[in-house]
Amino acid sequence: MPAECTPVCGLLECGLDPVCGESCGSCADAGDCIDGECKTEDELFIEDSQAELAEACQDGAPGHGYA
């Protein structure tokens, strides 16, 4: 890392910037830092549930609109 480095956080809310490795912020009580975004437990649960449902639909699981 150069002696003087300007962090480039862009839209990152948390985690490390990709240029200097400096902090772009932390989530504190707002949840976990996932890919530069603060996610609450509820948001993570919803995203996981949606991903599981989408996977089941792709697999043609019964009851999901496929014969």
C-alpha positions as CSV (number, residue, x, y, z in Angstrom):
1,M,0.0,0.0,0.0
2,P,1.4,3.4,-0.9
3,A,2.3,5.8,1.9
4,E,-0.6,8.0,1.0
5,C,-3.7,6.2,-0.2
6,T,-7.2,7.6,-0.7
7,P,-9.8,5.0,0.1
8,V,-12.4,4.5,-2.6
9,C,-15.6,3.3,-0.9
10,G,-18.1,4.2,-3.6
11,L,-21.4,2.7,-2.5
12,L,-19.9,0.5,0.2
13,E,-21.5,1.0,3.6
14,C,-19.0,-1.3,5.4
15,G,-16.0,-3.5,5.0
16,L,-12.7,-2.5,3.4
17,D,-12.2,-0.4,0.3
18,P,-10.7,-2.3,-2.6
19,V,-7.8,0.2,-3.1
20,C,-6.2,0.8,0.3
21,G,-7.8,-1.8,2.5
22,E,-9.1,1.0,4.7
23,S,-12.4,0.8,6.5
24,C,-15.5,2.1,4.7
25,G,-17.5,1.8,7.9
26,S,-19.1,-0.8,10.1
27,C,-22.6,-2.1,10.7
28,A,-22.4,-1.9,14.5
29,D,-25.9,-3.0,15.6
30,A,-27.3,-2.7,12.0
31,G,-26.4,-6.3,11.2
32,D,-23.6,-8.1,9.4
33,C,-21.5,-6.7,6.5
34,I,-22.1,-8.8,3.4
35,D,-20.5,-7.6,0.2
36,G,-20.2,-4.0,1.4
37,E,-23.8,-3.8,2.6
38,C,-25.1,-4.0,6.2
39,K,-27.7,-6.7,6.4
40,T,-30.0,-7.5,9.3
41,E,-30.8,-11.0,10.4
42,D,-34.3,-10.6,8.9
43,E,-32.9,-9.4,5.5
44,L,-30.5,-12.4,5.4
45,F,-33.4,-14.8,6.3
46,I,-35.6,-13.4,3.5
47,E,-32.7,-13.5,0.9
48,D,-31.9,-17.1,1.9
49,S,-35.6,-18.1,1.7
50,Q,-36.0,-16.5,-1.7
51,A,-32.9,-18.2,-3.0
52,E,-34.1,-21.6,-1.7
53,L,-37.5,-21.0,-3.4
54,A,-35.9,-20.0,-6.7
55,E,-33.7,-23.1,-6.6
56,A,-36.8,-25.3,-5.9
57,C,-38.6,-23.7,-8.8
58,Q,-35.7,-24.4,-11.1
59,D,-35.6,-28.0,-10.0
60,G,-39.3,-28.4,-10.9
61,A,-40.3,-29.1,-7.3
62,P,-44.0,-30.1,-7.0
63,G,-46.3,-27.3,-6.1
64,H,-44.3,-24.6,-7.7
65,G,-46.0,-24.3,-11.0
66,Y,-44.4,-27.2,-12.9
67,A,-46.0,-30.5,-13.9
